[in-house]
Amino acid sequence: MIKDGKLGLAYTRNLHDQEDLLQNAMNSLEAGVKADFDFPLTRDLLEMPATKDSANGIGSEELAAESQKSPDERDDENSD
């Protein structure tokens, strides 16, 4: 977290307790670590999908079968 030009850092083992994570980051702000950098402008960003639409219908059995193939087998299938 960056607040008032200072860095607040935290970690957690429990991702369900977001309030505790945030509070720990806010508590670490008291250390006064200066955030001496700027983030780049984020205008006009390209949208980058996380997956291809063709992957949406793949089930666990197909994923398991695909993972058993060698890279050469996958290359042969994709070279068509």
Biopython code that builds the backbone (N, CA, C, O; Angstrom):
import numpy as np
from Bio.PDB.StructureBuilder import StructureBuilder

atoms = [
    (1, "MET", "N", (0.846, -1.138, 0.000)),
    (1, "MET", "CA", (0.000, 0.000, 0.000)),
    (1, "MET", "C", (0.909, 1.224, 0.000)),
    (1, "MET", "O", (1.976, 1.216, 0.615)),
    (2, "ILE", "N", (0.478, 2.273, -0.694)),
    (2, "ILE", "CA", (1.169, 3.559, -0.653)),
    (2, "ILE", "C", (0.181, 4.582, -0.129)),
    (2, "ILE", "O", (-0.911, 4.756, -0.671)),
    (3, "LYS", "N", (0.586, 5.251, 0.929)),
    (3, "LYS", "CA", (-0.275, 6.266, 1.529)),
    (3, "LYS", "C", (0.602, 7.405, 2.022)),
    (3, "LYS", "O", (1.574, 7.188, 2.746)),
    (4, "ASP", "N", (0.251, 8.616, 1.623)),
    (4, "ASP", "CA", (1.004, 9.807, 2.030)),
    (4, "ASP", "C", (2.490, 9.677, 1.716)),
    (4, "ASP", "O", (3.336, 10.129, 2.488)),
    (5, "GLY", "N", (2.804, 9.054, 0.571)),
    (5, "GLY", "CA", (4.192, 8.929, 0.142)),
    (5, "GLY", "C", (4.993, 7.883, 0.883)),
    (5, "GLY", "O", (6.219, 7.864, 0.772)),
    (6, "LYS", "N", (4.340, 7.008, 1.641)),
    (6, "LYS", "CA", (5.035, 5.961, 2.388)),
    (6, "LYS", "C", (4.515, 4.592, 1.967)),
    (6, "LYS", "O", (3.366, 4.442, 1.554)),
    (7, "LEU", "N", (5.403, 3.585, 2.084)),
    (7, "LEU", "CA", (5.049, 2.209, 1.750)),
    (7, "LEU", "C", (4.525, 1.475, 2.973)),
    (7, "LEU", "O", (5.095, 1.573, 4.059)),
    (8, "GLY", "N", (3.453, 0.752, 2.791)),
    (8, "GLY", "CA", (2.939, -0.141, 3.822)),
    (8, "GLY", "C", (2.921, -1.550, 3.267)),
    (8, "GLY", "O", (2.264, -1.810, 2.259)),
    (9, "LEU", "N", (3.633, -2.464, 3.908)),
    (9, "LEU", "CA", (3.758, -3.834, 3.421)),
    (9, "LEU", "C", (3.116, -4.800, 4.403)),
    (9, "LEU", "O", (3.107, -4.547, 5.608)),
    (10, "ALA", "N", (2.580, -5.898, 3.900)),
    (10, "ALA", "CA", (1.967, -6.910, 4.755)),
    (10, "ALA", "C", (1.906, -8.232, 4.007)),
    (10, "ALA", "O", (2.018, -8.279, 2.782)),
    (11, "TYR", "N", (1.728, -9.294, 4.765)),
    (11, "TYR", "CA", (1.501, -10.614, 4.181)),
    (11, "TYR", "C", (0.513, -11.349, 5.067)),
    (11, "TYR", "O", (0.254, -10.933, 6.196)),
    (12, "THR", "N", (-0.034, -12.433, 4.560)),
    (12, "THR", "CA", (-0.982, -13.222, 5.337)),
    (12, "THR", "C", (-0.981, -14.655, 4.850)),
    (12, "THR", "O", (-0.603, -14.940, 3.713)),
    (13, "ARG", "N", (-1.405, -15.549, 5.715)),
    (13, "ARG", "CA", (-1.646, -16.941, 5.324)),
    (13, "ARG", "C", (-3.132, -17.162, 5.093)),
    (13, "ARG", "O", (-3.538, -18.185, 4.542)),
    (14, "ASN", "N", (-3.942, -16.196, 5.518)),
    (14, "ASN", "CA", (-5.393, -16.316, 5.428)),
    (14, "ASN", "C", (-5.929, -15.257, 4.471)),
    (14, "ASN", "O", (-6.185, -14.125, 4.879)),
    (15, "LEU", "N", (-6.097, -15.615, 3.214)),
    (15, "LEU", "CA", (-6.568, -14.657, 2.217)),
    (15, "LEU", "C", (-8.029, -14.291, 2.402)),
    (15, "LEU", "O", (-8.518, -13.363, 1.758)),
    (16, "HIS", "N", (-8.734, -15.002, 3.270)),
    (16, "HIS", "CA", (-10.131, -14.670, 3.544)),
    (16, "HIS", "C", (-10.252, -13.481, 4.490)),
    (16, "HIS", "O", (-11.302, -12.840, 4.545)),
    (17, "ASP", "N", (-9.193, -13.178, 5.235)),
    (17, "ASP", "CA", (-9.224, -12.077, 6.200)),
    (17, "ASP", "C", (-8.545, -10.851, 5.590)),
    (17, "ASP", "O", (-7.427, -10.493, 5.961)),
    (18, "GLN", "N", (-9.232, -10.224, 4.662)),
    (18, "GLN", "CA", (-8.673, -9.071, 3.960)),
    (18, "GLN", "C", (-8.500, -7.872, 4.881)),
    (18, "GLN", "O", (-7.565, -7.088, 4.712)),
    (19, "GLU", "N", (-9.388, -7.725, 5.847)),
    (19, "GLU", "CA", (-9.297, -6.601, 6.783)),
    (19, "GLU", "C", (-8.003, -6.664, 7.584)),
    (19, "GLU", "O", (-7.351, -5.641, 7.791)),
    (20, "ASP", "N", (-7.625, -7.862, 8.036)),
    (20, "ASP", "CA", (-6.394, -8.026, 8.801)),
    (20, "ASP", "C", (-5.180, -7.705, 7.937)),
    (20, "ASP", "O", (-4.237, -7.063, 8.400)),
    (21, "LEU", "N", (-5.201, -8.149, 6.692)),
    (21, "LEU", "CA", (-4.102, -7.854, 5.771)),
    (21, "LEU", "C", (-3.962, -6.353, 5.571)),
    (21, "LEU", "O", (-2.856, -5.815, 5.621)),
    (22, "LEU", "N", (-5.070, -5.687, 5.346)),
    (22, "LEU", "CA", (-5.055, -4.241, 5.164)),
    (22, "LEU", "C", (-4.574, -3.534, 6.428)),
    (22, "LEU", "O", (-3.784, -2.593, 6.353)),
    (23, "GLN", "N", (-5.048, -3.982, 7.583)),
    (23, "GLN", "CA", (-4.633, -3.364, 8.842)),
    (23, "GLN", "C", (-3.133, -3.542, 9.071)),
    (23, "GLN", "O", (-2.468, -2.620, 9.542)),
    (24, "ASN", "N", (-2.598, -4.709, 8.745)),
    (24, "ASN", "CA", (-1.158, -4.933, 8.884)),
    (24, "ASN", "C", (-0.364, -4.011, 7.969)),
    (24, "ASN", "O", (0.687, -3.505, 8.361)),
    (25, "ALA", "N", (-0.854, -3.791, 6.760)),
    (25, "ALA", "CA", (-0.181, -2.865, 5.842)),
    (25, "ALA", "C", (-0.232, -1.445, 6.393)),
    (25, "ALA", "O", (0.750, -0.707, 6.314)),
    (26, "MET", "N", (-1.373, -1.067, 6.947)),
    (26, "MET", "CA", (-1.493, 0.275, 7.518)),
    (26, "MET", "C", (-0.581, 0.429, 8.737)),
    (26, "MET", "O", (0.012, 1.489, 8.934)),
    (27, "ASN", "N", (-0.466, -0.617, 9.551)),
    (27, "ASN", "CA", (0.423, -0.565, 10.712)),
    (27, "ASN", "C", (1.877, -0.398, 10.290)),
    (27, "ASN", "O", (2.645, 0.288, 10.965)),
    (28, "SER", "N", (2.257, -1.020, 9.179)),
    (28, "SER", "CA", (3.649, -0.916, 8.739)),
    (28, "SER", "C", (3.977, 0.461, 8.178)),
    (28, "SER", "O", (5.150, 0.803, 8.033)),
    (29, "LEU", "N", (2.959, 1.253, 7.862)),
    (29, "LEU", "CA", (3.204, 2.630, 7.413)),
    (29, "LEU", "C", (3.931, 3.439, 8.476)),
    (29, "LEU", "O", (4.643, 4.392, 8.162)),
    (30, "GLU", "N", (3.747, 3.054, 9.735)),
    (30, "GLU", "CA", (4.376, 3.777, 10.835)),
    (30, "GLU", "C", (5.894, 3.707, 10.769)),
    (30, "GLU", "O", (6.572, 4.550, 11.356)),
    (31, "ALA", "N", (6.446, 2.713, 10.061)),
    (31, "ALA", "CA", (7.901, 2.605, 9.925)),
    (31, "ALA", "C", (8.465, 3.748, 9.099)),
    (31, "ALA", "O", (9.654, 4.054, 9.187)),
    (32, "GLY", "N", (7.621, 4.375, 8.301)),
    (32, "GLY", "CA", (8.043, 5.553, 7.551)),
    (32, "GLY", "C", (8.920, 5.275, 6.350)),
    (32, "GLY", "O", (9.741, 6.118, 5.988)),
    (33, "VAL", "N", (8.773, 4.111, 5.714)),
    (33, "VAL", "CA", (9.552, 3.806, 4.512)),
    (33, "VAL", "C", (9.019, 4.661, 3.374)),
    (33, "VAL", "O", (7.860, 4.535, 2.977)),
    (34, "LYS", "N", (9.874, 5.529, 2.857)),
    (34, "LYS", "CA", (9.457, 6.469, 1.824)),
    (34, "LYS", "C", (9.266, 5.754, 0.486)),
    (34, "LYS", "O", (10.128, 4.990, 0.052)),
    (35, "ALA", "N", (8.149, 6.005, -0.150)),
    (35, "ALA", "CA", (7.865, 5.466, -1.480)),
    (35, "ALA", "C", (8.377, 6.474, -2.498)),
    (35, "ALA", "O", (7.638, 7.351, -2.946)),
    (36, "ASP", "N", (9.643, 6.343, -2.857)),
    (36, "ASP", "CA", (10.297, 7.331, -3.712)),
    (36, "ASP", "C", (10.260, 6.892, -5.176)),
    (36, "ASP", "O", (11.304, 6.758, -5.815)),
    (37, "PHE", "N", (9.060, 6.669, -5.700)),
    (37, "PHE", "CA", (8.896, 6.309, -7.107)),
    (37, "PHE", "C", (7.489, 6.667, -7.534)),
    (37, "PHE", "O", (6.619, 6.921, -6.701)),
    (38, "ASP", "N", (7.272, 6.684, -8.831)),
    (38, "ASP", "CA", (5.959, 6.956, -9.397)),
    (38, "ASP", "C", (5.569, 5.789, -10.292)),
    (38, "ASP", "O", (6.416, 5.191, -10.957)),
    (39, "PHE", "N", (4.289, 5.474, -10.300)),
    (39, "PHE", "CA", (3.794, 4.457, -11.216)),
    (39, "PHE", "C", (3.585, 5.076, -12.594)),
    (39, "PHE", "O", (3.264, 6.260, -12.688)),
    (40, "PRO", "N", (3.760, 4.305, -13.661)),
    (40, "PRO", "CA", (3.530, 4.848, -15.002)),
    (40, "PRO", "C", (2.049, 5.152, -15.218)),
    (40, "PRO", "O", (1.182, 4.593, -14.547)),
    (41, "LEU", "N", (1.784, 6.030, -16.147)),
    (41, "LEU", "CA", (0.401, 6.321, -16.499)),
    (41, "LEU", "C", (-0.270, 5.063, -17.025)),
    (41, "LEU", "O", (0.367, 4.248, -17.693)),
    (42, "THR", "N", (-1.537, 4.906, -16.731)),
    (42, "THR", "CA", (-2.245, 3.691, -17.149)),
    (42, "THR", "C", (-3.442, 4.021, -18.026)),
    (42, "THR", "O", (-4.490, 3.384, -17.920)),
    (43, "ARG", "N", (-3.290, 5.000, -18.878)),
    (43, "ARG", "CA", (-4.353, 5.318, -19.829)),
    (43, "ARG", "C", (-4.210, 4.438, -21.052)),
    (43, "ARG", "O", (-3.110, 4.006, -21.398)),
    (44, "ASP", "N", (-5.322, 4.178, -21.700)),
    (44, "ASP", "CA", (-5.348, 3.469, -22.983)),
    (44, "ASP", "C", (-4.598, 2.134, -22.946)),
    (44, "ASP", "O", (-3.803, 1.837, -23.837)),
    (45, "LEU", "N", (-4.855, 1.345, -21.920)),
    (45, "LEU", "CA", (-4.226, 0.033, -21.834)),
    (45, "LEU", "C", (-4.935, -0.953, -22.746)),
    (45, "LEU", "O", (-6.153, -0.893, -22.913)),
    (46, "LEU", "N", (-4.174, -1.851, -23.330)),
    (46, "LEU", "CA", (-4.755, -2.913, -24.139)),
    (46, "LEU", "C", (-5.382, -3.946, -23.214)),
    (46, "LEU", "O", (-4.829, -4.266, -22.161)),
    (47, "GLU", "N", (-6.535, -4.465, -23.610)),
    (47, "GLU", "CA", (-7.159, -5.518, -22.826)),
    (47, "GLU", "C", (-6.504, -6.839, -23.185)),
    (47, "GLU", "O", (-6.418, -7.201, -24.358)),
    (48, "MET", "N", (-6.047, -7.550, -22.178)),
    (48, "MET", "CA", (-5.368, -8.822, -22.387)),
    (48, "MET", "C", (-6.179, -9.924, -21.713)),
    (48, "MET", "O", (-6.146, -10.049, -20.488)),
    (49, "PRO", "N", (-6.905, -10.724, -22.492)),
    (49, "PRO", "CA", (-7.698, -11.794, -21.879)),
    (49, "PRO", "C", (-6.792, -12.832, -21.222)),
    (49, "PRO", "O", (-5.700, -13.114, -21.716)),
    (50, "ALA", "N", (-7.246, -13.392, -20.118)),
    (50, "ALA", "CA", (-6.459, -14.383, -19.390)),
    (50, "ALA", "C", (-6.492, -15.749, -20.070)),
    (50, "ALA", "O", (-5.559, -16.539, -19.928)),
    (51, "THR", "N", (-7.560, -16.025, -20.803)),
    (51, "THR", "CA", (-7.679, -17.306, -21.496)),
    (51, "THR", "C", (-8.273, -17.085, -22.878)),
    (51, "THR", "O", (-8.850, -16.035, -23.159)),
    (52, "LYS", "N", (-8.127, -18.071, -23.723)),
    (52, "LYS", "CA", (-8.765, -18.038, -25.032)),
    (52, "LYS", "C", (-10.198, -18.527, -24.880)),
    (52, "LYS", "O", (-10.480, -19.374, -24.032)),
    (53, "ASP", "N", (-11.097, -18.002, -25.691)),
    (53, "ASP", "CA", (-12.492, -18.442, -25.652)),
    (53, "ASP", "C", (-12.609, -19.944, -25.903)),
    (53, "ASP", "O", (-13.502, -20.597, -25.363)),
    (54, "SER", "N", (-11.716, -20.487, -26.713)),
    (54, "SER", "CA", (-11.776, -21.913, -27.033)),
    (54, "SER", "C", (-11.481, -22.793, -25.817)),
    (54, "SER", "O", (-11.769, -23.989, -25.849)),
    (55, "ALA", "N", (-10.919, -22.236, -24.757)),
    (55, "ALA", "CA", (-10.594, -23.014, -23.558)),
    (55, "ALA", "C", (-11.750, -23.093, -22.574)),
    (55, "ALA", "O", (-11.685, -23.864, -21.616)),
    (56, "ASN", "N", (-12.801, -22.318, -22.785)),
    (56, "ASN", "CA", (-13.886, -22.243, -21.804)),
    (56, "ASN", "C", (-14.622, -23.554, -21.577)),
    (56, "ASN", "O", (-15.069, -23.805, -20.458)),
    (57, "GLY", "N", (-14.764, -24.393, -22.585)),
    (57, "GLY", "CA", (-15.546, -25.614, -22.424)),
    (57, "GLY", "C", (-14.735, -26.849, -22.073)),
    (57, "GLY", "O", (-15.284, -27.951, -22.054)),
    (58, "ILE", "N", (-13.465, -26.703, -21.798)),
    (58, "ILE", "CA", (-12.608, -27.860, -21.540)),
    (58, "ILE", "C", (-12.862, -28.391, -20.130)),
    (58, "ILE", "O", (-12.858, -27.633, -19.160)),
    (59, "GLY", "N", (-13.083, -29.697, -20.028)),
    (59, "GLY", "CA", (-13.330, -30.322, -18.735)),
    (59, "GLY", "C", (-12.058, -30.886, -18.122)),
    (59, "GLY", "O", (-10.999, -30.892, -18.748)),
    (60, "SER", "N", (-12.180, -31.359, -16.890)),
    (60, "SER", "CA", (-11.013, -31.858, -16.161)),
    (60, "SER", "C", (-10.425, -33.114, -16.803)),
    (60, "SER", "O", (-9.209, -33.304, -16.778)),
    (61, "GLU", "N", (-11.273, -33.976, -17.380)),
    (61, "GLU", "CA", (-10.754, -35.187, -18.029)),
    (61, "GLU", "C", (-9.891, -34.836, -19.234)),
    (61, "GLU", "O", (-8.835, -35.431, -19.450)),
    (62, "GLU", "N", (-10.352, -33.859, -20.018)),
    (62, "GLU", "CA", (-9.578, -33.444, -21.192)),
    (62, "GLU", "C", (-8.264, -32.782, -20.771)),
    (62, "GLU", "O", (-7.229, -32.992, -21.404)),
    (63, "LEU", "N", (-8.309, -31.984, -19.705)),
    (63, "LEU", "CA", (-7.081, -31.360, -19.206)),
    (63, "LEU", "C", (-6.087, -32.412, -18.727)),
    (63, "LEU", "O", (-4.890, -32.310, -18.994)),
    (64, "ALA", "N", (-6.587, -33.425, -18.017)),
    (64, "ALA", "CA", (-5.713, -34.492, -17.528)),
    (64, "ALA", "C", (-5.091, -35.253, -18.694)),
    (64, "ALA", "O", (-3.900, -35.563, -18.665)),
    (65, "ALA", "N", (-5.885, -35.557, -19.721)),
    (65, "ALA", "CA", (-5.366, -36.273, -20.890)),
    (65, "ALA", "C", (-4.324, -35.431, -21.618)),
    (65, "ALA", "O", (-3.301, -35.950, -22.065)),
    (66, "GLU", "N", (-4.583, -34.147, -21.735)),
    (66, "GLU", "CA", (-3.650, -33.251, -22.425)),
    (66, "GLU", "C", (-2.320, -33.161, -21.678)),
    (66, "GLU", "O", (-1.258, -33.063, -22.292)),
    (67, "SER", "N", (-2.391, -33.194, -20.352)),
    (67, "SER", "CA", (-1.160, -33.072, -19.558)),
    (67, "SER", "C", (-0.270, -34.305, -19.676)),
    (67, "SER", "O", (0.921, -34.241, -19.374)),
    (68, "GLN", "N", (-0.841, -35.424, -20.111)),
    (68, "GLN", "CA", (-0.069, -36.656, -20.265)),
    (68, "GLN", "C", (0.687, -36.716, -21.593)),
    (68, "GLN", "O", (1.566, -37.560, -21.768)),
    (69, "LYS", "N", (0.353, -35.835, -22.516)),
    (69, "LYS", "CA", (0.997, -35.834, -23.830)),
    (69, "LYS", "C", (2.383, -35.202, -23.742)),
    (69, "LYS", "O", (2.644, -34.322, -22.923)),
    (70, "SER", "N", (3.260, -35.689, -24.620)),
    (70, "SER", "CA", (4.590, -35.092, -24.702)),
    (70, "SER", "C", (4.505, -33.792, -25.502)),
    (70, "SER", "O", (3.551, -33.594, -26.255)),
    (71, "PRO", "N", (5.483, -32.913, -25.349)),
    (71, "PRO", "CA", (5.486, -31.681, -26.147)),
    (71, "PRO", "C", (5.460, -31.960, -27.648)),
    (71, "PRO", "O", (4.846, -31.210, -28.407)),
    (72, "ASP", "N", (6.127, -33.040, -28.083)),
    (72, "ASP", "CA", (6.129, -33.380, -29.508)),
    (72, "ASP", "C", (4.731, -33.749, -29.993)),
    (72, "ASP", "O", (4.337, -33.378, -31.099)),
    (73, "GLU", "N", (3.979, -34.481, -29.164)),
    (73, "GLU", "CA", (2.607, -34.837, -29.538)),
    (73, "GLU", "C", (1.745, -33.587, -29.680)),
    (73, "GLU", "O", (0.953, -33.476, -30.616)),
    (74, "ARG", "N", (1.900, -32.653, -28.755)),
    (74, "ARG", "CA", (1.113, -31.417, -28.831)),
    (74, "ARG", "C", (1.509, -30.599, -30.057)),
    (74, "ARG", "O", (0.653, -30.013, -30.720)),
    (75, "ASP", "N", (2.818, -30.561, -30.360)),
    (75, "ASP", "CA", (3.272, -29.826, -31.547)),
    (75, "ASP", "C", (2.688, -30.428, -32.821)),
    (75, "ASP", "O", (2.274, -29.699, -33.723)),
    (76, "ASP", "N", (2.655, -31.779, -32.895)),
    (76, "ASP", "CA", (2.097, -32.447, -34.074)),
    (76, "ASP", "C", (0.626, -32.093, -34.256)),
    (76, "ASP", "O", (0.181, -31.876, -35.383)),
    (77, "GLU", "N", (-0.135, -32.032, -33.165)),
    (77, "GLU", "CA", (-1.560, -31.703, -33.245)),
    (77, "GLU", "C", (-1.778, -30.253, -33.662)),
    (77, "GLU", "O", (-2.740, -29.946, -34.367)),
    (78, "ASN", "N", (-0.897, -29.370, -33.233)),
    (78, "ASN", "CA", (-1.068, -27.942, -33.512)),
    (78, "ASN", "C", (-0.495, -27.514, -34.851)),
    (78, "ASN", "O", (-0.687, -26.370, -35.265)),
    (79, "SER", "N", (0.212, -28.418, -35.543)),
    (79, "SER", "CA", (0.830, -28.040, -36.818)),
    (79, "SER", "C", (-0.129, -28.163, -37.992)),
    (79, "SER", "O", (0.227, -27.805, -39.115)),
    (80, "ASP", "N", (-1.333, -28.659, -37.756)),
    (80, "ASP", "CA", (-2.313, -28.839, -38.851)),
    (80, "ASP", "C", (-2.732, -27.545, -39.443)),
    (80, "ASP", "O", (-3.546, -27.523, -40.367)),
]
sb = StructureBuilder()
sb.init_structure("model")
sb.init_model(0)
sb.init_chain("A")
sb.init_seg("    ")
for serial, (resi, resn, name, xyz) in enumerate(atoms, 1):
    if name == "N":
        sb.init_residue(resn, " ", resi, " ")
    sb.init_atom(name, np.array(xyz, "f"), 0.0, 1.0, " ", f" {name:<3s}", serial, name[0])
structure = sb.get_structure()
